[in-house]
Amino acid sequence: MKDKKLIGHISIDSGTVWVGDPCYIIHTEKLPKTLGKDWLDLCRITDDRSDNTRHLPMSFNHDNGHNGLGVMSYTKIGDGYYPVYMIGDNDGIYIDFLDTGWFQNDDEKEEN
């Protein structure tokens, strides 16, 4: 297994996590159409209570139709405080939704 390092934690209060470039959603006058007009609209897109259909995990497109705006997923157990690890020399990240510690070495410490 490649080296791994605990790089921090993320707080989750919506039971979901977003992975994507923040400049596409923070530095804009309005949200990309694929995300809806507000938080409630995004909730309707991702979790349709009318037919109990859960659409996550899913990928979101840019307004021009290209894939890659971001991806969104439910966590395994809902809200929480989850550790995030860097794999290798920034080869990827891993979010431990179960927070079992199985991915962490006993001698690892979180770096701020």
N, C-alpha and C positions, 0 to 999 in steps of 0.2 A: 504494500500500500504506500502511496506517496505520503510525504510529510504533510502534516496538518497542524494548524495553529488556531486556537480560539481567538477570534478578532473582536468579538463583542456579542451583544444580545439585542434582540428586537422585541419591543412590546407590541402585542397584538390585542386589540379591543374589538375587532370586527370579525374575528375568526378567519380572516383572510390575509394573504400576503401578496404584494405587488412586486414584480421584478421588471425593471425597465429604466431607461434613461430619464431622470427627473426633468430635464429641460423640455421634454415633450409635453409635460402636464403642468409644470410650475410656471414657466415663463411664457404663458400664452394668455390671451384675453379671454378665451373660452376653452373649455375642454374639447378634446377631439370628439367628433360625433360618435365614434364607436363606444365611448365611455358613457354616453348619455349626457343630459344637461346638468345633473347634480348627483349627489350621493344616493338619494332614493332611487333615481333612475338607474344608476349602476347596479344597485341591489336588485332591481326588477330584471335587469339583463342577465345577471349571474345566478339568480335564485328565484325562479318563477313559482310562487306559492299557489297560483291558480291550478296548476296541475302537478304540484310536488316535483317539478323537474329541477335538478341541480345541474348547472352548466359548467361548473368549475371542476378541474382546471381548464382554462381556455386561453387562447392567444388573441390579442387585439390588433387590428390593423390601423395603420395611419389613415388619415382622411383621404389620401390619394389612392387607397386600396392596397397599398403594399403592406405585407406582414412585417412585424417587428416593433410595433409601438410598445408592447410589453406583454407579460403573462401574469395571470392571477390564479391563485389556488387557495382552497380551504386549507387550514391546518388540520392536523390529525385529530386534535382534541379541543379545538376552539380557541378561546382567548388564552393568553399566557405570556410568558417571558422566555423567549427561545434563544439558545446559543447559536451563533453563526461562526463557521470555521472557514478558513482559507485552506485550500488544498494545493500542495506543492508551492511553486513560485508564482502564486496568483493564477494557477491553472483553472480555478473554479472556486465556487463557494458551496457550502453544504449547510442547510438549516435543519437542526435536529428538532422536529416537531414533537417528538416524544420526550425530549430532554432526559434521555436515559443515561447519558454519559458514556455510552458504549463507544462513541466516536472519539472521546477525549482520553489522552494519557493521564495517569494519576498526577504526574508532575507538571502538567500544563497550567499556565496561569493566563488569565485574560489580560490583554494589553490594551491600554486606553489610547 
